[in-house]
Amino acid sequence: MISAFTGQQIRDAEQPLLDSGEGAVLMQRAAYGLAQAVVREVKRRRRLTGAGVTVLVGKGNNGGDGLFAAAFLAGRGMRATAVLAAAEVHPEALAAFVSSGGRALRLEPGNAEELAVLCAGDDVIIDALLGTGGRGGLRGASAELVASLQELRPRLVVACDVPSGLDANTGEVHWPVLDADVTVTFGGIKAGLMTDPGEGCCGRIELVRIGIEESLPPEDAELRRLTSSELGALLPMPGRRAHKYSRGVLGVVAGSVRFAGAAVLGVHAAALAGAGMVRYLGPQTVAQLVLAQTPEALWESAEAGRVQAWLLGSGVDGEEQLERAKDTAAAAFAADLPVVVDAGALSLLPERCPPHWILTPHAGELATLLASLPSTGEVAVTRDDVESRPLHFVRQAAEQTGATVLLKGATTLVASPSGVVFSQCEGTAWMATAGSGDVLGGVVGALLAQCAESITDDDGAYARLGLDVADRWAALAAVAASVHGRAGSAASAELDGGPITASAIMAAVPRVIGSLNAECDRTRP
């Protein structure tokens, strides 16, 4: 599992070494790792000797890391320039840079655009203006320089620890920010690098170990991300004597005459994601379309038979279907059954949900949901607010509702009511298409039905991750989000990176599950 920590947690882990006088050692390790990453990236594009590197230098340790890295690169034959954006920079690092043959230029009011043009002509820019302690973003000439560089689109940008202007704790972005191709981060991955909008500015993330890692226990992580092997271990696999009922039965109240496709996609996605049986409750006209796509499904005209979990809300519209969803939600709550709550059913929540109810809003729906909950002192929340601070608001929603909350987005966040959050980002921008969320609902529902009776086992795959029982539902939803994202990427890859439909995402789900199962080395029953 990939663990992400706040900037303060990283600084606390560094403090014992700093107190013992080993701060210079930490900086040299960080600078060397940063320089090596730059060498690898430049060599992919051209010869290292004669290539140009510019480091944007702020005050403090982040600027020191950048200067020491640039001094090392100058020693490897690169033409090195430092743009000093602070009146005072790390003195030892600056001395090492100058003695290695580097050229230092001073950023001043009035010369930001000129320096931006000069920097953009180099082969690589190292952004070392602000580190984890930076608050409020860039100002003055530094902001003007970065804004100009962003317009000029440099060939290669490597961020030192975090892109300047990105909040390392929350992922909130204070513009302007210079989008990085690679972010080289030190000691531990910062939470802001694994949640939007910050993750969108980071490019590929590389972690450099500097000797503080043992002081960062995974259970204290601010964010967690499941790896491929963990995903394979958590995906349910039927035993030799399994049957359709033991495989998990999912009930679905979705779709309507107007939004019939939501039901078609949700039911079929659930079947493709491994549910042993899917029971559909809805209008007969919609049921006919559902059965035409998924003849294995059952249409329940009145009450459904036994199910292990429910999927409610996708495309629900009209008084009759809304009433059906409302009655089903009440019955599921009374029976303590797991439920996936999407779209139209988000307004039907009980006063307090159990953690095995998984809500799947997008940013706009989450803003609406928060507005309907008792005030916690926040001003009215808008969609823009959620998109700017998704980690904050997904946690707030889980805490206030008691449910597990999956916030859909380029980076999908899943929050447990305990505060544990999972972050998955395996999809493609082409997945922003009608019906994609309906497919996700079906995948979550299928996994929920298959795991509902085993997820709390003390010796199961979820227990081996060290998760409390209440947090395992968030891990399950993260698995579903990852499968969904990987399916979208796989479908687009088959079209040479071209656009896809929700149906294409759905069709790729079984292959993704199969490949993750094959990658996992656990012994299957």
VOKEPA-852057 format. One record per residue (C-alpha): residue number from 0; residue in one letter; x, y, z. Coordinates in nm, 4 decimals. Each point is the difference from the previous one (the first is absolute). Layout:
BEGIN
NODE   nr  rest        c1        c2        c3
NODE  NUM     a         X         Y         Z
...
//
This chain:
BEGIN
NODE   nr  rest        c1        c2        c3
NODE    0     m    0.0000    0.0000    0.0000
NODE    1     i    0.1269    0.3467   -0.0870
NODE    2     s   -0.0307    0.2301    0.3010
NODE    3     a   -0.0101    0.3796   -0.0172
NODE    4     f    0.0705    0.2326    0.2908
NODE    5     t   -0.0493    0.3652    0.0850
NODE    6     g    0.2904    0.2408   -0.0289
NODE    7     q   -0.0033    0.0360    0.3776
NODE    8     q    0.0354   -0.3758    0.0479
NODE    9     i    0.3042    0.0027   -0.2298
NODE   10     r    0.1552    0.2921    0.1858
NODE   11     d   -0.0635   -0.1698    0.3356
NODE   12     a    0.1773   -0.3126   -0.1263
NODE   13     e    0.2971    0.2102   -0.1125
NODE   14     q    0.0325    0.1866    0.3293
NODE   15     p    0.1987   -0.2621    0.1968
NODE   16     l    0.2639   -0.0063   -0.2751
NODE   17     l    0.0056    0.3786   -0.0188
NODE   18     d    0.0447    0.0192    0.3775
NODE   19     s    0.2973   -0.2350   -0.0259
NODE   20     g    0.1675    0.2263   -0.2573
NODE   21     e   -0.0716   -0.2226   -0.3010
NODE   22     g   -0.2028    0.2575   -0.1903
NODE   23     a    0.2765    0.0365   -0.2586
NODE   24     v   -0.0057   -0.3756   -0.0560
NODE   25     l   -0.3757    0.0063   -0.0646
NODE   26     m    0.0419    0.2857   -0.2494
NODE   27     q    0.2812   -0.1752   -0.1866
NODE   28     r   -0.2072   -0.3190   -0.0286
NODE   29     a   -0.2983    0.1952   -0.1293
NODE   30     a    0.2099    0.2024   -0.2450
NODE   31     y    0.1760   -0.3075   -0.1347
NODE   32     g   -0.3319   -0.1790   -0.0551
NODE   33     l   -0.1402    0.3059   -0.1746
NODE   34     a    0.3067    0.0296   -0.2240
NODE   35     q   -0.0145   -0.3681   -0.0936
NODE   36     a   -0.3632    0.0357   -0.1013
NODE   37     v    0.0898    0.2960   -0.2232
NODE   38     v    0.2854   -0.1984   -0.1576
NODE   39     r   -0.2368   -0.2867   -0.0854
NODE   40     e   -0.2581    0.2310   -0.1523
NODE   41     v    0.2495    0.2004   -0.2084
NODE   42     k    0.1740   -0.3134   -0.1292
NODE   43     r   -0.3322   -0.1209   -0.1384
NODE   44     r   -0.0030    0.3067   -0.2205
NODE   45     r    0.3621    0.0873   -0.0839
NODE   46     r    0.3624   -0.0223    0.1131
NODE   47     l    0.0605    0.1308    0.3500
NODE   48     t    0.3197    0.1930   -0.0845
NODE   49     g   -0.0888    0.3471   -0.1184
NODE   50     a   -0.3660   -0.0218    0.1004
NODE   51     g   -0.1376    0.3029    0.1810
NODE   52     v   -0.1565   -0.0036    0.3467
NODE   53     t   -0.1558    0.2926    0.1859
NODE   54     v   -0.0902   -0.0253    0.3679
NODE   55     l   -0.2567    0.2409    0.1445
NODE   56     v    0.1218    0.0649    0.3537
NODE   57     g   -0.2030    0.1114    0.2988
NODE   58     k    0.1153    0.0516    0.3538
NODE   59     g    0.0524   -0.2826    0.2460
NODE   60     n    0.0690   -0.3681   -0.0422
NODE   61     n   -0.2005   -0.0516   -0.3184
NODE   62     g    0.2151    0.2530   -0.1811
NODE   63     g    0.3084   -0.1602    0.1555
NODE   64     d   -0.1003   -0.3408   -0.1349
NODE   65     g   -0.0392    0.1502   -0.3461
NODE   66     l    0.3356    0.1806    0.0084
NODE   67     f    0.1954   -0.3033    0.1191
NODE   68     a   -0.1712   -0.2104   -0.2702
NODE   69     a    0.0889    0.2581   -0.2662
NODE   70     a    0.3630    0.0049    0.1250
NODE   71     f    0.0143   -0.3763   -0.0463
NODE   72     l   -0.1477    0.0318   -0.3514
NODE   73     a    0.2541    0.2667   -0.0909
NODE   74     g    0.2695   -0.2449    0.1038
NODE   75     r   -0.1496   -0.2485   -0.2461
NODE   76     g    0.0439    0.2424   -0.2878
NODE   77     m   -0.3341    0.1840   -0.0070
NODE   78     r   -0.0233    0.3767   -0.0449
NODE   79     a   -0.1516    0.1131    0.3301
NODE   80     t   -0.1846    0.3217    0.0781
NODE   81     a   -0.1633    0.0967    0.3291
NODE   82     v   -0.2759    0.2598    0.0213
NODE   83     l    0.0093    0.1317    0.3557
NODE   84     a   -0.3530    0.1015    0.0985
NODE   85     a    0.0775    0.0892    0.3629
NODE   86     a    0.2263    0.2617    0.1523
NODE   87     e    0.1643   -0.2718    0.2076
NODE   88     v    0.0501   -0.3573   -0.1186
NODE   89     h    0.1800   -0.2967    0.1553
NODE   90     p    0.3592    0.1324    0.0203
NODE   91     e    0.1911   -0.3310   -0.0097
NODE   92     a   -0.2089   -0.1249   -0.2899
NODE   93     l    0.0508    0.3216   -0.1958
NODE   94     a    0.3759   -0.0159    0.0613
NODE   95     a    0.0126   -0.3598   -0.1245
NODE   96     f   -0.2020    0.0960   -0.3084
NODE   97     v    0.2239    0.2945   -0.0912
NODE   98     s    0.3207   -0.1973    0.0594
NODE   99     s   -0.1263   -0.2691   -0.2374
NODE  100     g   -0.0192    0.2582   -0.2797
NODE  101     g   -0.3691    0.0865    0.0284
NODE  102     r   -0.1350    0.3431   -0.0927
NODE  103     a   -0.2256    0.1808    0.2514
NODE  104     l   -0.2551    0.2603   -0.1115
NODE  105     r   -0.2134    0.2107    0.2321
NODE  106     l   -0.3780    0.0175   -0.0506
NODE  107     e   -0.1135    0.3591    0.0465
NODE  108     p   -0.3143    0.2002   -0.0647
NODE  109     g   -0.0047    0.0677   -0.3704
NODE  110     n    0.2138   -0.2850   -0.1353
NODE  111     a   -0.2315   -0.3003    0.0566
NODE  112     e   -0.1125   -0.0322   -0.3627
NODE  113     e    0.3558    0.0343   -0.1304
NODE  114     l    0.1223   -0.2733    0.2354
NODE  115     a   -0.2963   -0.2200   -0.0899
NODE  116     v    0.0977    0.0078   -0.3666
NODE  117     l    0.3593   -0.0811    0.0956
NODE  118     c   -0.1040   -0.2923    0.2240
NODE  119     a   -0.2447   -0.1450   -0.2494
NODE  120     g    0.2801   -0.0445   -0.2529
NODE  121     d    0.1828   -0.2471    0.2258
NODE  122     d   -0.0440   -0.3756   -0.0155
NODE  123     v   -0.1318   -0.0283    0.3555
NODE  124     i   -0.1289    0.2297    0.2742
NODE  125     i    0.0210   -0.0985    0.3669
NODE  126     d   -0.2744    0.1648    0.2056
NODE  127     a    0.1452    0.0541    0.3498
NODE  128     l   -0.1837    0.3195    0.0954
NODE  129     l   -0.2321   -0.1272    0.2738
NODE  130     g    0.0080   -0.3208    0.2045
NODE  131     t   -0.2342   -0.1680    0.2450
NODE  132     g    0.0102    0.2985    0.2334
NODE  133     g   -0.1214    0.2438   -0.2648
NODE  134     r   -0.3420    0.1516    0.0663
NODE  135     g   -0.2224    0.2061   -0.2238
NODE  136     g    0.1859   -0.0452   -0.3261
NODE  137     l    0.2416    0.2170   -0.1945
NODE  138     r   -0.0116    0.3770    0.0068
NODE  139     g    0.1505    0.2964   -0.1793
NODE  140     a    0.2773   -0.0619   -0.2519
NODE  141     s    0.0074   -0.3747    0.0757
NODE  142     a   -0.3663   -0.0308   -0.0944
NODE  143     e    0.0583    0.2021   -0.3168
NODE  144     l    0.2976   -0.2201   -0.0940
NODE  145     v   -0.1935   -0.3244    0.0464
NODE  146     a   -0.3089    0.1301   -0.1803
NODE  147     s    0.2174    0.0978   -0.2965
NODE  148     l    0.1770   -0.3359   -0.0003
NODE  149     q   -0.3320   -0.1855    0.0065
NODE  150     e   -0.1034    0.1863   -0.3150
NODE  151     l    0.3332   -0.0750   -0.1699
NODE  152     r   -0.0369   -0.3771    0.0669
NODE  153     p    0.3600   -0.1029    0.0837
NODE  154     r    0.1348   -0.3269   -0.1416
NODE  155     l    0.0399   -0.1709    0.3372
NODE  156     v   -0.0856    0.1063    0.3559
NODE  157     v    0.1138   -0.1897    0.3096
NODE  158     a   -0.1507    0.1131    0.3312
NODE  159     c    0.2126   -0.0176    0.3142
NODE  160     d   -0.2102   -0.1723    0.2706
NODE  161     v   -0.3275    0.1666   -0.1090
NODE  162     p   -0.0946    0.2362   -0.2837
NODE  163     s    0.0178    0.3556    0.1383
NODE  164     g   -0.3447    0.1239    0.0966
NODE  165     l   -0.1391   -0.3448    0.0801
NODE  166     d   -0.1096   -0.0628    0.3597
NODE  167     a    0.1886   -0.3133    0.1028
NODE  168     n   -0.2658   -0.0896    0.2579
NODE  169     t   -0.3238    0.0414   -0.1934
NODE  170     g    0.0772    0.0122   -0.3716
NODE  171     e   -0.1507    0.3479   -0.0210
NODE  172     v    0.1687    0.2087   -0.2706
NODE  173     h    0.0789    0.3701    0.0256
NODE  174     w    0.0522    0.1271   -0.3525
NODE  175     p    0.2229    0.0500   -0.1851
NODE  176     v    0.1625   -0.3434    0.0072
NODE  177     l    0.2575   -0.1318   -0.2465
NODE  178     d   -0.1285   -0.3421   -0.1087
NODE  179     a    0.2699   -0.2619    0.0530
NODE  180     d    0.0809   -0.2974   -0.2183
NODE  181     v    0.1632   -0.1682    0.2997
NODE  182     t   -0.0234    0.0788    0.3707
NODE  183     v    0.2900   -0.1316    0.2078
NODE  184     t   -0.1158   -0.0140    0.3617
NODE  185     f    0.2073   -0.0821    0.3049
NODE  186     g   -0.0458   -0.2325    0.2978
NODE  187     g   -0.3674   -0.0704   -0.0569
NODE  188     i   -0.2650    0.0801   -0.2583
NODE  189     k   -0.1966    0.3079    0.0989
NODE  190     a   -0.3770   -0.0256    0.0182
NODE  191     g   -0.0392    0.2970   -0.2340
NODE  192     l    0.1705   -0.1974   -0.2768
NODE  193     m   -0.2712   -0.2694    0.0109
NODE  194     t   -0.3137    0.2107   -0.0062
NODE  195     d   -0.1415    0.2485   -0.2467
NODE  196     p    0.0496    0.2664   -0.1097
NODE  197     g    0.3630   -0.0419    0.1105
NODE  198     e    0.0563   -0.3390   -0.1606
NODE  199     g   -0.0802    0.1503   -0.3371
NODE  200     c    0.3031    0.2312    0.0329
NODE  201     c    0.2523   -0.2650    0.1027
NODE  202     g    0.0598   -0.2238   -0.2983
NODE  203     r    0.1731   -0.3234    0.0970
NODE  204     i    0.0956   -0.0227    0.3685
NODE  205     e    0.3374   -0.1386    0.1077
NODE  206     l    0.0810   -0.0605    0.3653
NODE  207     v    0.3575    0.0462    0.1246
NODE  208     r    0.0838   -0.1667    0.3304
NODE  209     i    0.2027    0.2254    0.2286
NODE  210     g    0.0060   -0.2029    0.3225
NODE  211     i   -0.3195    0.1065    0.1773
NODE  212     e   -0.2341   -0.2623   -0.1432
NODE  213     e   -0.0035   -0.2240    0.3096
NODE  214     s   -0.1414    0.2931    0.1966
NODE  215     l   -0.3094    0.0136   -0.2238
NODE  216     p   -0.2251   -0.2914    0.1068
NODE  217     p   -0.2512   -0.0964   -0.2736
NODE  218     e   -0.2888    0.0028    0.2460
NODE  219     d    0.0547    0.3749    0.0451
NODE  220     a   -0.0226    0.0693   -0.3726
NODE  221     e   -0.2247    0.2844   -0.1090
NODE  222     l   -0.0856   -0.1824   -0.3252
NODE  223     r    0.0427   -0.3545   -0.1275
NODE  224     r    0.0190   -0.1385   -0.3530
NODE  225     l   -0.0419   -0.3670   -0.0841
NODE  226     t    0.2622   -0.1617   -0.2221
NODE  227     s   -0.0657   -0.2533   -0.2752
NODE  228     s    0.0951   -0.2970    0.2163
NODE  229     e   -0.2264    0.1209    0.2815
NODE  230     l   -0.2863    0.0518   -0.2429
NODE  231     g    0.0406   -0.3556   -0.1241
NODE  232     a    0.0047   -0.1320    0.3556
NODE  233     l   -0.3176    0.1882    0.0924
NODE  234     l   -0.2017   -0.0930   -0.3080
NODE  235     p   -0.2360   -0.2891    0.0769
NODE  236     m    0.0722   -0.3324   -0.1682
NODE  237     p   -0.2593   -0.2808    0.0016
NODE  238     g    0.1007   -0.3301    0.1520
NODE  239     r   -0.0382   -0.3312   -0.1804
NODE  240     r   -0.3389   -0.0720    0.1582
NODE  241     a   -0.1426    0.3491   -0.0384
NODE  242     h   -0.3519    0.0523   -0.1355
NODE  243     k   -0.1905    0.3055   -0.1162
NODE  244     y   -0.1387    0.0778    0.3446
NODE  245     s    0.3360   -0.0321    0.1765
NODE  246     r    0.1542    0.2196   -0.2723
NODE  247     g   -0.2149    0.2911    0.1206
NODE  248     v   -0.3454    0.1209   -0.1045
NODE  249     l   -0.0411    0.3696   -0.0711
NODE  250     g   -0.3342    0.1765   -0.0077
NODE  251     v   -0.0237    0.3072   -0.2240
NODE  252     v   -0.2488    0.2852    0.0068
NODE  253     a    0.1235    0.2249   -0.2795
NODE  254     g   -0.1099    0.1597   -0.3206
NODE  255     s   -0.3346    0.1366   -0.1089
NODE  256     v   -0.1889    0.0502   -0.3226
NODE  257     r    0.2038    0.3152   -0.0614
NODE  258     f    0.3340   -0.1427    0.1144
NODE  259     a   -0.0348   -0.3635   -0.0976
NODE  260     g    0.3679   -0.0272   -0.0922
NODE  261     a    0.1048    0.0427    0.3633
NODE  262     a   -0.1724   -0.3246    0.0892
NODE  263     v    0.1348   -0.1814   -0.3060
NODE  264     l    0.3562    0.1046    0.0773
NODE  265     g   -0.0162   -0.0561    0.3756
NODE  266     v   -0.1467   -0.3484   -0.0236
NODE  267     h    0.2338   -0.1172   -0.2751
NODE  268     a    0.3062    0.1479    0.1707
NODE  269     a   -0.0909   -0.1870    0.3183
NODE  270     a   -0.0276   -0.3250   -0.1918
NODE  271     l    0.3347    0.0581   -0.1713
NODE  272     a    0.1629    0.0866    0.3356
NODE  273     g   -0.0793   -0.3430    0.1388
NODE  274     a   -0.3371    0.0129    0.1752
NODE  275     g   -0.1560   -0.3456    0.0069
NODE  276     m   -0.3454    0.1424   -0.0715
NODE  277     v   -0.1559    0.3412   -0.0550
NODE  278     r   -0.3646    0.0709    0.0838
NODE  279     y   -0.1466    0.3106   -0.1638
NODE  280     l   -0.2921    0.1992    0.1401
NODE  281     g   -0.1485    0.2574   -0.2317
NODE  282     p   -0.2572    0.0775   -0.2695
NODE  283     q   -0.0779   -0.2792   -0.2446
NODE  284     t    0.1043    0.2087   -0.2996
NODE  285     v    0.3421    0.0537    0.1572
NODE  286     a    0.0223   -0.3635    0.1102
NODE  287     q   -0.0429   -0.1108   -0.3603
NODE  288     l    0.3055    0.2030   -0.0996
NODE  289     v    0.1959   -0.1304    0.2984
NODE  290     l   -0.0785   -0.3621   -0.0870
NODE  291     a    0.0814    0.0554   -0.3657
NODE  292     q    0.3536    0.1009    0.1031
NODE  293     t    0.0302   -0.2378    0.2977
NODE  294     p   -0.2282   -0.3023   -0.0400
NODE  295     e    0.1638   -0.1516    0.3090
NODE  296     a   -0.1666    0.2666    0.2181
NODE  297     l   -0.3401   -0.0438    0.1663
NODE  298     w   -0.2821    0.2522   -0.0136
NODE  299     e   -0.1859    0.0270    0.3269
NODE  300     s   -0.3361    0.1651   -0.0628
NODE  301     a   -0.0811    0.0326    0.3698
NODE  302     e    0.2350   -0.0973    0.2821
NODE  303     a    0.3436   -0.1451   -0.0640
NODE  304     g    0.1156   -0.3295    0.1389
NODE  305     r    0.3011   -0.0313    0.2263
NODE  306     v    0.2941    0.2259   -0.0777
NODE  307     q    0.3348    0.0656    0.1659
NODE  308     a    0.0138    0.3680   -0.1014
NODE  309     w   -0.1868    0.2736   -0.1840
NODE  310     l    0.0820    0.2612   -0.2641
NODE  311     l   -0.2406    0.2947    0.0139
NODE  312     g   -0.0455    0.3239   -0.1845
NODE  313     s    0.1783    0.0012   -0.3363
NODE  314     g   -0.2357    0.1691   -0.2450
NODE  315     v   -0.2976   -0.0234    0.2372
NODE  316     d   -0.2697    0.2454   -0.1068
NODE  317     g   -0.3764    0.0237    0.0317
NODE  318     e   -0.2256   -0.0539    0.3013
NODE  319     e   -0.0399   -0.3773   -0.0348
NODE  320     q    0.3713   -0.0826   -0.0268
NODE  321     l    0.0946    0.2515    0.2693
NODE  322     e   -0.2512   -0.1605    0.2352
NODE  323     r    0.1416   -0.3416   -0.0836
NODE  324     a    0.3497    0.1223    0.0835
NODE  325     k   -0.1228    0.1586    0.3232
NODE  326     d   -0.1734   -0.3195    0.1151
NODE  327     t    0.3006   -0.2117   -0.0908
NODE  328     a    0.2366    0.2308    0.1875
NODE  329     a   -0.2170   -0.0207    0.3119
NODE  330     a   -0.0197   -0.3806   -0.0235
NODE  331     a    0.3742   -0.0319   -0.0540
NODE  332     f    0.0688    0.2232    0.2990
NODE  333     a   -0.2326   -0.2073    0.2186
NODE  334     a    0.1669   -0.3222   -0.1173
NODE  335     d    0.3516    0.1472    0.0428
NODE  336     l    0.0879   -0.0759   -0.3620
NODE  337     p    0.2850    0.1732   -0.1863
NODE  338     v   -0.1162    0.2571   -0.2540
NODE  339     v    0.1582    0.2020   -0.2809
NODE  340     v   -0.1807    0.3350   -0.0119
NODE  341     d    0.0375    0.2007   -0.3207
NODE  342     a   -0.1528    0.3083   -0.1620
NODE  343     g   -0.3766    0.0063    0.0536
NODE  344     a    0.0125   -0.1969    0.3252
NODE  345     l    0.2412    0.2358    0.1777
NODE  346     s   -0.3011    0.1952    0.1278
NODE  347     l   -0.1455   -0.3156    0.1616
NODE  348     l    0.2629   -0.0594    0.2685
NODE  349     p   -0.0945   -0.0845    0.3574
NODE  350     e    0.1025    0.2394    0.2749
NODE  351     r    0.3172   -0.2033    0.0587
NODE  352     c    0.1340   -0.2537   -0.2486
NODE  353     p    0.2108   -0.3051    0.0869
NODE  354     p    0.3525   -0.0158   -0.1510
NODE  355     h   -0.1059   -0.2790   -0.2377
NODE  356     w   -0.2194    0.2504   -0.1823
NODE  357     i    0.2205    0.1386   -0.2789
NODE  358     l   -0.1004    0.3351   -0.1459
NODE  359     t    0.1346    0.0763   -0.3481
NODE  360     p   -0.0524    0.3712   -0.0783
NODE  361     h    0.1855    0.2183   -0.2454
NODE  362     a    0.1076    0.3460    0.1186
NODE  363     g   -0.3325    0.1680   -0.0744
NODE  364     e   -0.1997   -0.2728    0.1726
NODE  365     l    0.2296    0.0137    0.3024
NODE  366     a   -0.0533    0.3759    0.0289
NODE  367     t   -0.3762   -0.0571   -0.0083
NODE  368     l    0.0255   -0.2773    0.2572
NODE  369     l    0.2067    0.2139    0.2377
NODE  370     a   -0.2496    0.2831   -0.0348
NODE  371     s   -0.2744   -0.2357    0.1198
NODE  372     l    0.1893   -0.1086    0.3120
NODE  373     p    0.0045    0.1787    0.3378
NODE  374     s    0.2314    0.3001   -0.0066
NODE  375     t    0.3533   -0.0451    0.1288
NODE  376     g    0.0870    0.3659   -0.0163
NODE  377     e    0.0953   -0.0044   -0.3692
NODE  378     v   -0.1399    0.2554   -0.2405
NODE  379     a   -0.2126   -0.1358   -0.2847
NODE  380     v    0.2050   -0.2546   -0.1949
NODE  381     t    0.0140    0.0225   -0.3787
NODE  382     r    0.1274   -0.2400   -0.2634
NODE  383     d    0.3050    0.2227   -0.0455
NODE  384     d    0.0709   -0.0283    0.3729
NODE  385     v   -0.0075   -0.3806   -0.0162
NODE  386     e    0.2221   -0.0092   -0.3069
NODE  387     s    0.2505    0.2346    0.1698
NODE  388     r    0.0088   -0.1904    0.3314
NODE  389     p   -0.1254   -0.3542   -0.0693
NODE  390     l    0.1918   -0.1635    0.2853
NODE  391     h   -0.1555    0.2329    0.2558
NODE  392     f   -0.3545   -0.0380   -0.1252
NODE  393     v    0.0004   -0.3761   -0.0593
NODE  394     r    0.1160   -0.0443    0.3595
NODE  395     q   -0.2659    0.2390    0.1227
NODE  396     a   -0.2730   -0.1880   -0.1861
NODE  397     a    0.1096   -0.3377    0.1395
NODE  398     e    0.0205    0.1378    0.3521
NODE  399     q   -0.3414    0.1654   -0.0151
NODE  400     t   -0.1913   -0.2826   -0.1708
NODE  401     g    0.1744   -0.2990    0.1602
NODE  402     a    0.0276   -0.1535   -0.3468
NODE  403     t    0.3007   -0.0828   -0.2118
NODE  404     v    0.0213    0.2731   -0.2656
NODE  405     l    0.1541   -0.0513   -0.3437
NODE  406     l    0.0557    0.3356   -0.1693
NODE  407     k    0.0329   -0.0537   -0.3737
NODE  408     g    0.2631    0.1944   -0.1895
NODE  409     a    0.3280   -0.0205   -0.1904
NODE  410     t    0.1387   -0.1121    0.3349
NODE  411     t   -0.2734   -0.1899    0.1822
NODE  412     l   -0.0018    0.0381    0.3769
NODE  413     v   -0.1745   -0.2453    0.2322
NODE  414     a   -0.0490    0.1071    0.3617
NODE  415     s   -0.0960   -0.2167    0.2947
NODE  416     p   -0.1909    0.1687    0.2831
NODE  417     s    0.3100   -0.0608    0.2151
NODE  418     g    0.2006    0.2402   -0.2174
NODE  419     v    0.1980   -0.2645   -0.1914
NODE  420     v    0.0126    0.0981   -0.3685
NODE  421     f    0.1000   -0.1987   -0.3086
NODE  422     s    0.1104    0.1690   -0.3219
NODE  423     q    0.0010   -0.1716   -0.3401
NODE  424     c    0.0980    0.1558   -0.3341
NODE  425     e    0.0203   -0.2528   -0.2824
NODE  426     g   -0.2511    0.1370   -0.2473
NODE  427     t    0.0118    0.2168   -0.3111
NODE  428     a   -0.1654    0.3341   -0.0710
NODE  429     w   -0.2065   -0.1757   -0.2702
NODE  430     m   -0.2008   -0.1579    0.2844
NODE  431     a   -0.1798    0.3333    0.0490
NODE  432     t   -0.2903   -0.1310   -0.2047
NODE  433     a   -0.3695   -0.0722    0.0539
NODE  434     g   -0.0622   -0.3273    0.1815
NODE  435     s    0.3510   -0.0395    0.1408
NODE  436     g   -0.1285    0.0520    0.3545
NODE  437     d   -0.2769   -0.2554   -0.0553
NODE  438     v    0.2642   -0.2577   -0.0905
NODE  439     l    0.1946    0.0870    0.3151
NODE  440     g   -0.3143   -0.0482    0.2085
NODE  441     g   -0.0428   -0.3479   -0.1455
NODE  442     v    0.3613   -0.0930    0.0743
NODE  443     v   -0.0225    0.1255    0.3601
NODE  444     g   -0.3291   -0.1830    0.0466
NODE  445     a    0.1381   -0.3261   -0.1374
NODE  446     l    0.3012    0.0068    0.2316
NODE  447     l   -0.2205    0.0952    0.2936
NODE  448     a   -0.2318   -0.2957   -0.0627
NODE  449     q    0.2909   -0.2419   -0.0393
NODE  450     c    0.1865    0.1164    0.3119
NODE  451     a   -0.2876    0.0942    0.2302
NODE  452     e    0.0182   -0.3210    0.2051
NODE  453     s    0.3789   -0.0422    0.0062
NODE  454     i    0.1478    0.3494    0.0234
NODE  455     t   -0.0162    0.0007    0.3804
NODE  456     d    0.1882   -0.3304    0.0359
NODE  457     d    0.3035    0.0175    0.2268
NODE  458     d    0.2115   -0.2104   -0.2362
NODE  459     g   -0.1076    0.1433   -0.3353
NODE  460     a    0.1811    0.2159   -0.2540
NODE  461     y   -0.1353    0.3243    0.1444
NODE  462     a    0.1141   -0.0940    0.3506
NODE  463     r    0.3493   -0.0666   -0.1339
NODE  464     l    0.0211    0.3639   -0.1065
NODE  465     g   -0.0338    0.0917    0.3675
NODE  466     l   -0.3271    0.1866   -0.0529
NODE  467     d   -0.2631    0.0452    0.2681
NODE  468     v   -0.3276   -0.1635   -0.0975
NODE  469     a   -0.1750    0.3351   -0.0469
NODE  470     d    0.2701    0.1132   -0.2448
NODE  471     r   -0.0119   -0.3089   -0.2204
NODE  472     w   -0.3032    0.1289   -0.1873
NODE  473     a    0.2073    0.2988   -0.1131
NODE  474     a    0.2728   -0.2374   -0.1193
NODE  475     l   -0.2612   -0.1997   -0.1938
NODE  476     a   -0.1291    0.3159   -0.1665
NODE  477     a    0.3586    0.0961   -0.0857
NODE  478     v    0.0460   -0.3392   -0.1671
NODE  479     a   -0.3104    0.0640   -0.2082
NODE  480     a    0.1176    0.3494   -0.0934
NODE  481     s    0.3361   -0.1387   -0.1103
NODE  482     v   -0.1577   -0.2776   -0.2084
NODE  483     h   -0.2280    0.2583   -0.1617
NODE  484     g    0.2893    0.2374   -0.0751
NODE  485     r    0.2226   -0.2751   -0.1366
NODE  486     a   -0.2848   -0.1234   -0.2192
NODE  487     g   -0.0409    0.3463   -0.1492
NODE  488     s    0.3726    0.0301   -0.0671
NODE  489     a    0.0097   -0.3477   -0.1540
NODE  490     a   -0.2980    0.0769   -0.2252
NODE  491     s    0.1597    0.3246   -0.1189
NODE  492     a    0.3361   -0.1719   -0.0560
NODE  493     e   -0.1694   -0.2435   -0.2384
NODE  494     l   -0.0965    0.3051   -0.2066
NODE  495     d    0.3530    0.1470    0.0045
NODE  496     g   -0.0970    0.2348    0.2804
NODE  497     g   -0.3235    0.1107   -0.1645
NODE  498     p   -0.3427    0.0806    0.1477
NODE  499     i   -0.2154   -0.2680    0.1594
NODE  500     t   -0.3578   -0.0565    0.1115
NODE  501     a   -0.1318   -0.1351    0.3276
NODE  502     s   -0.0771   -0.3253   -0.1797
NODE  503     a    0.3668   -0.0326   -0.0973
NODE  504     i    0.1059    0.0554    0.3621
NODE  505     m   -0.2442   -0.2670    0.1097
NODE  506     a    0.1232   -0.2504   -0.2572
NODE  507     a    0.3576    0.0329    0.1264
NODE  508     v   -0.0860   -0.0736    0.3653
NODE  509     p    0.0395   -0.3821   -0.0163
NODE  510     r    0.3439    0.0287   -0.1642
NODE  511     v    0.1177    0.2413    0.2676
NODE  512     i   -0.1223   -0.2280    0.2785
NODE  513     g    0.1656   -0.2961   -0.1685
NODE  514     s    0.3325    0.1792   -0.0378
NODE  515     l   -0.0012    0.1165    0.3624
NODE  516     n   -0.0799   -0.3505    0.1189
NODE  517     a    0.2841   -0.1384   -0.2117
NODE  518     e    0.2413    0.2573    0.1420
NODE  519     c   -0.0835   -0.0891    0.3580
NODE  520     d    0.2107   -0.2802    0.1412
NODE  521     r   -0.2310   -0.0977    0.2838
NODE  522     t   -0.1212   -0.3603    0.0251
NODE  523     r   -0.3592   -0.0270   -0.1089
NODE  524     p   -0.2407   -0.2410    0.1680
//
